[in-house]
Amino acid sequence: MIETAVNMDEVKTKVQKLINLHSGLREEVQQLESLNAKLSRKLEEQKSKHKTLESQHKALKIAKAVSQGDGADQNTRDLKMKINEYIREIDKCLAFLHK
């Protein structure tokens, strides 16, 4: 009978340890989920910023090509290609807006 009581106490102790471990792991999961959400938001902000900077870079390259005017043939072709690309993008946006 004493042996059964000792075994029961050991089981209770082990169950309590498991409960404590489970609680700690739940808290850690919540913290990691929160961190994941925060990093996801930051990544989206960085992607948006990168896209904006790429757009500004393209515009600067075009402005530079127009202002230089000395390798006229290649710069003119590049400029026309960029303008056509922008026109196509604008047309896509307009088509999307009319849907």
BELJOMO-V727369 format. One record per backbone hydrogen bond with DSSP energy under -1.0 kcal/mol. NH is the residue of the N-H (numbers start at 1). CO is the residue of the C=O. E is the energy in kcal/mol with one decimal. If there is no record, write none. Layout:
nh: [NH/NH]
co: [CO/CO]
e: [E/E]
This chain:
nh: [5/6/7/8/9/10/11/12/13/14/15/16/17/18/19/20/21/22/23/24/25/26/27/28/29/30/31/32/33/34/35/36/37/38/39/40/41/42/43/44/45/46/47/48/49/50/51/52/53/54/55/56/57/58/59/60/61/62/63/64/65/66/67/68/69/72/75/76/77/78/79/80/81/82/83/84/85/86/87/88/89/90/91/92/93/94/95/96/97/98]
co: [1/2/3/4/5/6/7/8/9/10/11/12/13/14/15/16/17/18/19/20/21/22/23/24/25/26/27/28/29/30/31/32/33/34/35/36/37/38/39/40/41/42/43/44/45/46/47/48/49/50/51/52/53/54/55/56/57/58/59/60/61/62/63/64/65/70/71/72/73/74/75/76/77/78/79/80/81/82/83/84/85/86/87/88/89/90/91/92/93/94]
e: [-1.9/-2.3/-2.4/-2.5/-2.3/-2.3/-2.4/-2.6/-2.4/-2.5/-2.7/-2.4/-2.2/-2.3/-2.5/-2.5/-2.7/-2.7/-2.4/-2.4/-2.4/-2.3/-2.1/-2.1/-2.4/-2.3/-2.4/-2.5/-2.6/-2.2/-2.5/-2.6/-2.2/-2.3/-2.7/-2.2/-2.2/-2.2/-2.4/-2.2/-2.2/-2.4/-2.5/-2.3/-2.5/-2.6/-2.4/-2.2/-2.5/-2.4/-2.2/-2.3/-2.4/-2.3/-2.2/-2.4/-2.3/-2.2/-2.6/-2.7/-2.3/-2.4/-2.4/-2.2/-1.5/-2.0/-2.4/-2.9/-2.2/-2.7/-2.7/-2.7/-2.5/-2.5/-2.7/-2.6/-2.2/-2.5/-2.4/-2.4/-2.2/-2.5/-2.7/-2.3/-2.2/-2.6/-2.5/-2.5/-2.3/-1.7]
